[in-house]
Structures are given as structure tokens and as C-alpha cells.
């Protein structure tokens, strides 16, 4: 890339671009998302953080709680404030679904009455199933 060439016509690594757009907190996290197959460029799954994006590319990113679809407007030069990062992409994500994604912690919580019974609940079930209780008169 020469000094006369504007940044908007050049290509940029996808991990750097995701970091500059503030979609992820660090380049390391961006690289792990890419390597685990959570990023697509123009519909093709990307597994190399060195994959290049250019203006007009469509980037699909599967985050923890939502899926994001972005169109590249410009390549970044630094990780700036949100207002600056917002100029690097156009968000064309579909509206959020009615169902929300649960975090791993929320998935681990057991709703009352579901799953394995507690010791108290098990004893109550045992009393119902057996006739060990004395008959009331």
C-alpha cells in the first residue's frame, strides 16, 4: 500500500476491522471468533484472521446474544470512539427475534420444578407413592 493510496480502496484484515469497529473488545477475541467459524464474509465462512475485507463486503458475525450483519463502508486506521467506529460499517442486521439467547450462566440455572427434584421434593414424592403414612381418622 502506498502513501498516495486512500485507505478506503485498500483491503484490511478481518480481525483488525472487527476490532476497529468495536464489535469485539480485542484482536485476540476477534481471532478466536474467526477461527471458531462465527464470521462470514459475503456468505463464505472465514477461518483465517488474515482474511481481507474491502469496501462493500458483507460481514456476518455471530455474537453471544445476537447475530450482526454489517456492510463494510471503510477500513479503519485505529480503534477510536464509537462515533468514529460507526462510520466504518452499515448495520443491516435483521430485527431481533422474540426469543432471546440465553447466556451460559442463564442456561445453567434451574427453574423451580424442573430437572432433578430436591431432597425435600423427593421425600414428598415417596410419601405419595407409598402407603406408609398412617391413615387419618
C-alpha positions in Angstrom: 0.0 0.0 0.0 1.5 3.3 -1.0 1.1 6.7 0.8 -1.0 8.1 -2.0 -3.5 5.3 -2.0 -6.6 6.1 0.2 -7.5 3.7 2.9 -11.0 3.2 1.6 -9.9 1.4 -1.6 -7.4 -0.9 0.2 -8.1 -4.2 1.9 -7.8 -4.8 5.6 -7.5 -7.9 7.8 -10.9 -9.0 9.2 -9.6 -9.3 12.8 -8.3 -5.7 12.7 -11.5 -4.4 11.1 -13.7 -6.1 13.8 -11.5 -4.6 16.5 -11.6 -1.1 14.9 -15.4 -1.2 14.6 -15.7 -2.1 18.3 -17.6 -5.3 17.6 -15.1 -7.1 19.8 -13.0 -6.0 22.7 -9.6 -7.1 21.4 -8.0 -8.6 18.4 -7.4 -11.8 20.2 -11.1 -12.2 20.8 -11.7 -11.4 17.2 -9.3 -14.0 16.1 -10.9 -16.7 18.3 -14.4 -15.8 16.9 -13.0 -16.1 13.3 -11.2 -19.4 14.0 -14.2 -20.9 15.6 -16.3 -20.2 12.5 -18.6 -17.4 13.8 -17.7 -15.0 11.0 -18.7 -15.0 7.3 -17.7 -12.6 4.6 -20.1 -12.4 1.6 -21.7 -15.7 2.8 -18.5 -17.7 3.0 -17.2 -18.9 6.3 -13.9 -17.5 7.3 -11.4 -19.4 9.5 -8.3 -17.3 9.0 -7.9 -14.0 10.8 -5.7 -12.8 7.9 -8.7 -12.9 5.5 -9.1 -9.5 3.9 -12.2 -7.3 3.7 -12.8 -4.4 1.3 -15.4 -1.7 0.9 -18.8 -3.3 0.0 -18.2 -6.7 1.6 -21.0 -8.1 3.8 -19.7 -9.4 7.2 -21.9 -11.7 9.3 -20.9 -12.1 12.9 -22.5 -14.4 15.4 -22.0 -12.8 18.9 -23.1 -14.2 22.2 -26.6 -12.7 22.4 -27.2 -11.6 18.7 -26.3 -12.0 15.1 -25.0 -8.9 13.4 -24.8 -8.3 9.6 -22.6 -5.4 8.6 -21.6 -3.9 5.2 -18.1 -2.5 5.1 -18.0 1.2 4.4 -14.4 1.9 5.1 -11.2 0.4 6.5 -10.1 1.7 9.9 -6.8 3.1 11.0 -7.3 3.0 14.7 -9.8 2.0 17.4 -11.4 5.2 18.1 -14.6 6.3 19.9 -18.0 4.7 19.0 -18.9 7.7 16.8 -15.8 7.2 14.7 -16.1 3.4 14.6 -19.8 3.7 13.5 -18.6 5.3 10.2 -16.7 2.1 9.2 -19.8 0.0 8.7 -23.5 0.0 7.9 -25.7 -2.2 10.1 -28.2 -4.2 8.1 -29.0 -6.8 10.8 -32.5 -8.2 10.8 -34.7 -7.1 13.7 -34.1 -9.0 17.0 -36.1 -12.2 17.4 -38.8 -12.5 20.0 -36.8 -15.3 21.7 -33.7 -14.1 23.4 -30.5 -16.1 23.5 -29.5 -17.3 27.0 -26.0 -16.8 28.3 -24.2 -19.9 29.7 -25.0 -18.8 33.2 -28.7 -18.4 32.4 -28.7 -21.9 30.8 -27.1 -23.4 34.0 -29.8 -22.0 36.3 -32.6 -24.5 37.0 -36.2 -23.2 37.0 -38.1 -24.3 40.1 -39.9 -27.5 39.4 -37.8 -28.6 36.5 -34.9 -31.0 36.4 -33.9 -33.3 39.2 -36.0 -33.0 42.4 -34.5 -31.7 45.6 -34.3 -34.0 48.7 -37.4 -32.4 50.2 -39.3 -32.9 46.9 -38.2 -36.5 46.6 -39.4 -37.3 50.1 -42.8 -35.8 49.3 -43.0 -37.9 46.1 -42.0 -41.0 48.0 -44.8 -40.4 50.5 -47.3 -40.1 47.7 -46.2 -43.3 46.0 -46.2 -45.4 49.2 -48.8 -46.0 51.7 -46.5 -45.6 54.7 -48.4 -42.6 56.1 -50.9 -43.5 58.8 -54.5 -43.2 57.8 -56.2 -40.2 59.2 -59.4 -40.9 61.1 
